[in-house]
């Protein structure tokens, strides 16, 4: 990635000064090896400046231990220097984390045209049997109630669910409770009908699959490794190595190109001015750090563009005053292009890209998205996943990262959640085996996977989402997605079942889970827009505080850079997992606002590059992939565009910063607009533009998946499995595997994504409790 060049003659300067000038120029021209050669003759007598240059050269060469020693020597010789100390610490952390090691090894993106072969033991498909008289009656009543409920909801949505035509921003959250519910229902109906676009040409199946393909019998009741056969008549819908879909019309969106707008304004400038934490960390008081790890854990189940290109690069210039240029003498940042779609020549509505993982909510981050990976993760005894017999955690590969289904972008938070839900999978296997001792290893594994994936989907739907968006209407809507509005109204929380005895056949009254499958005429996939709006890196802090279970103060504080890749295993190998979850429960994530992006991610080191500004890359990726900029995005979603910078925010300093980067509101990038949105629904951690994509995809992930709809049945999951899901929450899962946490603040709270506070709970730190009559009454009694 470094570029050759020639250093000009530095004339008649003294030898030492010539070495400094030469080293700087070599660094600026992309030759750090030559810079080290220029400084080699002064090993014993180098001053602070020369040691700093030597550190920069080593850092650029990804020789992080050597860089840390050189920066440390520069500090010793030159005295305190806060900026230099940051780079010394970063180099030392990179050495511990071994970030030079690619995890996993790079591989080319492929596009599939047929389901991967698979085989399972010959165990029976679900029986097509006549229901009992009571079941038939319940089904009939549910259908009749669903027809009436659906008609009532449609009438309410059309009459009560209208937005204020004079308001620039949506107004649902300013209405009465029932009107706000109706308005959200109207939003979802509009989005379902108008914001789904296929990535394949009309008349073609997903992945250009052969129309003659027929599902194997065993695929009727199990999730396949690659996500195929979930939709029997379109076998590759949602499968790994098929295209991302679209939520904005591809005919009206065009990827930006380098010779036009791709680098305008400069993504690094956007990052420096509008993302940098120049006023310190801004925490979310009503969330704990597990919430930040959780959404990355989920995203890895849903979406991945794969490894960037190793042959095509974008060059982002670094300004003269850029602190990275001043410290590392780097003049540009090279970013590998998003890998192209190998199937593009067969036809597409616009430039398309491949999702290397399954789009389904199927736990692929744990189980992998191909049969080979899945096979390697299984113990092949009792349906279980392989665990380390000594630590009880996931086994660790030679590259220092745990063995699991998805291993990119690894850090401590992912290690904790992957380990937790691998343990949960094995516990489910034990429960099933106790009831069905005759079952084969395959049948135990496949059924446990179904149950575990549903547990994760439930936690995300009714716990994580309301926790980050603590709004009464939203809380009700997400619980209605899972249980149905009728169950929410008629049952106490501990008595609710995902699938009621009389399941109302309506997606609002009866819920999405256990009702009809619906893909709204567009094959299921996740979309480029979904990944674009879920860039939630601002949730991450700069450091992780570790607490002992007995202590009141942090016993150790580790920079985030030090708990990446191999550094994560170093922590989990030295600390009990329960202690780590306790630590995350006590720490807050960051607000999703301007100027709250982690500096460590703006100065990231990755294999092949000592410096990589992920904030700048986030901006670049949306432009490159054809995601519309903020105002165009709003228009294409049926929202009103802003006319002035002051429409976006009333913060005078933010407006000045926005104007210093963008010539016009039409130039504002989607990520920046989302972070800058000051007009947010009550209690929301993010604004309405992101929320529109959320409304659409949060429901679609459930409603298009037969394993959450028509096949969410006792025949597929077993009654034990359905009961396990109904009883599950993140708190229940944590206490099942780490019962020692019962002695912490976790026992005092309902939602495990809230701060693990002890004693009386403050409303500003636990806002969800005010929406729950049972908890509100409990709190009143305590007071």
Secondary structure, 3 states (H helix, E strand, C coil): CCCCCCCCCCCCCCHHHHHHHHHHHHHHCCCHHHHHHHHHHHCCCCCHHHHHHHHHHHHHCCCHHHHHHHHHHHHHHHCCCHHHHHHHHHHHHHHHHCCCCCCCCCCCCCCCCCCCCCCCCCCCCCCCCCCCHHHHHHHHHHHHHHHHHHHHHHHHHHHHCCCCCCCCCCCHHHCCHHHHHHHHHHHHHHHHHHCCECCCCCCCCHHHCCCCCCCCHHHHCCCCCCCCCCCCCCCCCCCCCEECEECCCHHHCCCCCCCCCCCCCCHHHHHHHHCECCCCCCECCCCCCHHHHHHHHHHHHHCCCCCCCCCCEEEEECCCCCHHHHHHCCCEEEEECCCCCCCHHHCCCCCCCEECCCCCCCCHHHHCCCHHHHHHHECCCCCCECCCCCCCCCCECCCCCECCCCCCCCEHHHHHHHHHHHHHHHHHHHHHHHHCCCCCHHHHHHHHHHHHHHHHHHHHHHHHHHHHECCHHHHHHHHHHHCCHHHHHHCCHHHCCCCCCCCCCCCCCCCCCCCCCCCCCCCCCCEHHHHHHCCCHHHCCCEEEECCCCCCCCCEEEEHHHHECHHHHHHHCCCCHHHHHHHHHHCCCECCCCCCECHHHHCEEECCEEEECHHHHHHHHHHHCCCCCHHHHHHHCCCCCCCCHHHHCCCHHHHHHHHHHCCCHHHCCHHHHHHHCCCCCCCECCCHHHHHHHHHHHHHHHHCCCCCCCCCCHHHHCHHHHHHHHHCCHHHHHHHHCHHHHHCHHHHCCCCCCCCCCCCCCCCCCHHHHHCHHHHHHHHHHC
